[in-house]
Amino acid sequence: MSDRRTLLLTSTTALLLTAVPASVLAQAFDLSPEPANRLHAEKVEALAALLPGDYDYAKDGVLSVAIAPGAPPVATYATDSKTVVGFDADIGRLVGEVLGVPVEIVPIAWIDWPLGLTAGKYDAVISNVGVTEERKEKYDFSTYRKGVHGWYVKADSAIEAIDEPADIAGLRVITASGTNQERITLEWDRLNQEAGLAPVEIQYYDDDAAASLAIQSGRADVQFNPNAPQAYHALLTGDTKLVGTLSSGWPNPAEVGVTTRKDSGLAEPITAAINNLIETGTYAELLEQWNLVPEGVEQSQTNPPGLPKPKA
């Protein structure tokens, strides 16, 4: 194996979870609008005092948080088909409780978040937005999860592990256009072809259902996208399995963050609130509740080093 293997964020827990039956999943995830196991946090006056007094909220007296549902357990719609639930929604709500500010969740399409945030339609975005040096020029970040991507194959596939570029040589790989996972796939393919290995065939699909059908029908060999929603699908259906994980910032570590407008004054209090949740153990409980323990961070940071800018 190459040294790149040391960069992998492996998760035995996530691998074992793919064998859990759907009945257990139904017990583990309460997707009702007001779940009985919803966690809460106490207001911390010292942290609430960090909020800028002159901040112009999108809606008076409310912290408006944009989330793109559709990727459980990170974010999805509840059983009422209108309330956004999941890890991201809970983090937003808990941050608001620590800071003493009511939180309003605004469902959005993920592609719309930069324009909406810049225009002041909402105050923050909590939707799996990775920290990059380019994005930091326009936005501030308060990290709350590791960026982890997963390689998933059909449950009965002969592929047992994907650890390094050579492992995807000649495979048909599904990924998403314009993403870090596409960047990684293209770079691994370039390294393979330089080494004289078979090229990768990259496939793109408009929705998860089409991608799943391609895997199950044998038109594609592997899907490489964010791990959490793929782990959820594997738990729910049992028709796919995890064969490897990788930092979304490969070859660098990567984290996702609560995203706010640059110099709005919200980043520091949000970071402090997340660290309070970490210190009290509420954050660990939330990770456990949504089966995202492998993606937990030890400490929230404001604007840490992010994915480098693309080379000109």
C-alpha positions in Angstrom: 0.0 0.0 0.0 1.2 3.6 -0.6 1.6 6.2 2.1 -1.7 7.7 1.0 -3.4 5.0 3.1 -2.3 6.9 6.2 -4.6 9.8 5.0 -7.7 7.6 5.1 -10.3 8.3 7.8 -11.3 4.7 8.4 -14.4 3.8 10.4 -15.0 0.2 11.5 -18.2 1.4 13.2 -19.6 2.8 10.0 -18.7 -0.5 8.2 -20.5 -2.6 10.8 -23.5 -0.4 10.7 -24.2 -1.4 7.1 -25.4 -4.8 8.4 -28.0 -3.3 10.8 -31.6 -4.2 9.6 -34.1 -1.6 8.7 -36.1 -2.3 11.8 -33.2 -1.2 14.0 -32.8 1.9 11.8 -36.4 2.9 12.4 -35.7 2.8 16.1 -32.4 4.7 15.9 -33.8 7.6 13.8 -36.9 9.4 15.0 -37.9 11.5 12.0 -41.0 13.0 13.6 -41.3 16.8 13.6 -41.0 16.9 17.4 -39.0 13.7 18.4 -39.1 12.6 22.0 -35.3 12.2 22.1 -34.6 15.7 21.0 -31.6 17.2 22.9 -31.6 20.6 24.5 -28.9 23.0 25.9 -28.9 25.7 28.5 -28.3 29.4 27.6 -24.8 30.6 28.5 -25.0 34.3 29.3 -21.3 34.9 28.7 -21.5 33.3 25.2 -24.8 35.1 24.4 -23.0 38.4 25.2 -20.6 37.6 22.3 -23.3 38.2 19.7 -22.8 41.5 17.9 -25.4 44.0 19.2 -25.6 45.8 15.8 -26.0 42.7 13.6 -28.9 43.0 11.1 -30.7 39.7 11.3 -32.6 38.4 8.3 -35.6 38.2 10.5 -35.8 40.3 13.7 -35.1 38.3 16.9 -34.4 35.1 15.1 -31.3 33.3 13.8 -32.2 32.2 10.3 -30.4 29.0 9.3 -30.4 27.7 5.8 -30.3 23.9 5.3 -30.6 21.8 2.2 -32.6 18.7 3.1 -32.3 15.4 1.2 -29.2 13.8 2.7 -30.3 11.9 5.9 -29.1 11.6 8.6 -27.4 15.0 8.0 -30.6 16.7 6.9 -33.9 15.5 5.6 -37.6 16.2 5.9 -39.6 14.9 8.9 -42.6 12.7 8.6 -44.8 15.8 8.0 -42.8 16.4 4.8 -42.1 20.1 5.8 -40.0 20.2 8.9 -36.3 19.8 8.4 -34.7 17.4 10.8 -31.3 15.7 11.1 -27.9 16.4 12.6 -27.4 19.8 10.9 -30.8 21.1 12.0 -30.1 19.9 15.6 -26.7 21.6 15.7 -28.3 24.9 14.5 -31.1 24.7 17.1 -28.7 23.8 19.9 -26.3 26.7 19.0 -29.3 29.0 19.2 -30.2 27.6 22.6 -26.7 28.2 24.0 -26.7 31.7 22.6 -30.3 32.4 23.7 -31.6 33.1 20.2 -34.6 31.4 18.6 -33.6 29.5 15.4 -35.6 29.3 12.2 -34.7 26.6 9.7 -35.0 27.7 6.1 -35.1 24.8 3.5 -33.0 25.6 0.4 -31.4 23.9 -2.6 -27.8 23.4 -1.8 -26.6 25.2 -4.9 -28.4 28.4 -3.8 -26.7 28.9 -0.5 -23.8 31.3 -1.6 -26.2 33.8 -3.2 -28.8 33.6 -0.5 -26.3 34.1 2.3 -24.5 37.0 0.5 -27.9 38.6 -0.1 -28.9 38.4 3.5 -31.8 36.0 3.0 -30.6 34.0 6.0 -27.9 34.5 8.7 -26.1 31.2 8.5 -25.8 28.0 6.4 -25.5 24.6 8.1 -25.4 22.2 5.1 -22.2 20.3 4.8 -20.3 23.3 3.4 -16.6 22.4 3.4 -14.0 25.0 4.5 -11.9 26.1 1.6 -9.4 29.0 1.3 -11.4 30.3 -1.6 -14.7 30.4 0.3 -13.0 32.0 3.3 -12.5 35.1 1.2 -16.3 35.7 1.3 -17.5 33.7 4.3 -16.6 32.8 7.9 -16.7 29.3 9.2 -17.3 27.6 12.5 -16.3 24.0 12.1 -18.7 21.3 13.5 -18.0 18.0 11.5 -15.2 16.3 9.6 -15.6 16.0 5.9 -15.7 12.3 5.2 -16.4 10.7 1.8 -17.2 7.0 1.3 -16.7 4.4 -1.4 -19.8 2.3 -1.6 -20.4 -0.8 -3.8 -23.2 -3.3 -4.3 -23.6 -5.5 -1.2 -22.5 -8.7 -3.1 -19.7 -6.9 -5.0 -16.3 -8.6 -5.2 -14.7 -5.3 -4.3 -13.7 -5.5 -0.6 -11.5 -2.4 -0.1 -10.6 0.9 -1.8 -7.6 2.4 -0.1 -5.5 4.0 -2.8 -5.7 5.2 -6.5 -4.8 1.8 -8.0 -7.9 0.3 -6.4 -10.2 2.2 -8.7 -8.2 1.7 -11.9 -10.7 0.5 -14.7 -13.7 0.9 -12.5 -16.9 2.8 -13.3 -17.2 5.4 -10.6 -20.3 7.5 -9.7 -19.6 10.9 -8.2 -21.0 14.5 -8.2 -19.9 17.1 -10.7 -18.0 20.2 -9.3 -17.3 18.7 -5.9 -14.3 17.6 -3.9 -15.1 14.0 -4.5 -14.9 14.6 -8.3 -11.6 16.4 -7.8 -10.2 13.4 -5.9 -11.5 10.9 -8.4 -10.0 12.8 -11.3 -6.7 13.1 -9.5 -6.6 9.4 -8.7 -7.4 8.7 -12.3 -4.6 10.9 -13.4 -2.1 9.2 -11.1 -3.3 5.8 -12.4 -2.9 6.7 -16.0 0.6 8.1 -15.3 1.4 4.7 -13.8 0.1 2.9 -16.9 -3.1 1.6 -15.2 -6.6 1.5 -16.8 -8.5 4.7 -16.8 -11.6 5.3 -14.6 -15.0 5.8 -16.2 -16.7 8.6 -14.3 -20.5 8.7 -14.2 -22.8 11.5 -13.1 -26.5 11.2 -12.2 -29.1 13.8 -11.4 -30.5 12.1 -8.3 -29.7 9.4 -5.8 -32.3 7.0 -7.1 -30.7 6.9 -10.5 -27.3 6.4 -9.0 -28.5 3.6 -6.8 -30.1 1.9 -9.8 -26.9 2.1 -11.7 -25.0 0.4 -8.9 -27.7 -2.4 -8.4 -28.0 -3.0 -12.2 -24.3 -3.3 -12.7 -23.9 -0.2 -14.9 -21.6 1.3 -12.3 -19.1 -0.4 -9.9 -18.8 2.1 -7.1 -20.2 5.4 -5.8 -17.9 8.0 -4.2 -19.8 10.8 -2.4 -20.3 12.1 1.2 -20.3 9.2 3.6 -23.2 10.0 5.9 -26.1 9.8 3.5 -24.6 6.7 1.8 -24.2 5.0 5.2 -27.9 5.9 5.9 -28.9 4.3 2.6 -26.9 1.2 3.3 -28.5 0.9 6.7 -32.0 1.3 5.3 -31.7 -1.0 2.3 -28.8 -3.3 2.9 -28.1 -3.3 -0.8 -24.7 -1.5 -0.6 -21.6 -1.8 1.5 -18.8 0.5 2.6 -15.4 -0.4 1.2 -13.4 2.7 2.2 -13.5 6.2 3.5 -11.4 9.3 2.7 -11.1 12.9 3.9 -13.0 15.2 1.6 -10.0 17.4 1.4 -7.6 14.6 0.3 -4.6 14.8 0.6 -5.4 17.3 3.4 -7.7 16.9 6.3 -11.0 18.7 5.9 -13.9 19.9 8.0 -17.3 21.4 7.3 -18.5 24.5 9.1 -21.4 26.7 10.0 -21.1 29.4 7.3 -21.8 33.0 7.9 -21.1 36.3 6.0 -17.5 37.5 6.2 -16.9 39.7 9.2 -20.6 39.6 10.3 -19.6 39.0 13.9 -21.5 35.7 14.1 -18.6 33.2 13.6 -16.9 33.6 17.0 -20.1 33.2 19.1 -21.2 30.3 17.0 -17.8 28.6 17.4 -17.9 29.3 21.2 -21.4 27.8 21.3 -20.3 24.6 19.5 -17.4 24.2 21.9 -19.8 24.6 24.8 -21.8 21.7 23.3 -18.6 19.7 23.0 -17.6 20.4 26.6 -20.9 19.5 28.1 -21.1 16.2 26.2 -24.3 17.2 24.2 -22.3 17.2 21.0 -21.2 13.6 21.6 -24.8 12.6 22.3 -25.9 14.2 19.1 -23.3 12.4 17.1 -24.4 9.1 18.6 -28.0 9.9 18.0 -27.5 10.3 14.3 -24.8 7.6 13.9 -22.2 10.2 12.9 -19.5 9.5 15.6 -16.7 9.0 13.1 -17.3 12.5 11.8 -17.0 14.3 15.1 -14.5 17.1 15.7 -12.6 17.5 19.0 -12.9 21.3 18.9 -14.7 23.9 16.8 -12.5 26.4 15.1 -13.1 29.7 13.4 -11.7 29.8 9.9 -9.1 27.0 10.2 -6.9 26.2 7.2 -9.1 24.9 4.4 -8.8 23.2 1.1 -6.2 25.1 -1.0 -7.3 27.1 -4.0 -7.1 25.3 -7.3 -3.8 25.9 -9.1 -4.1 28.5 -11.9 
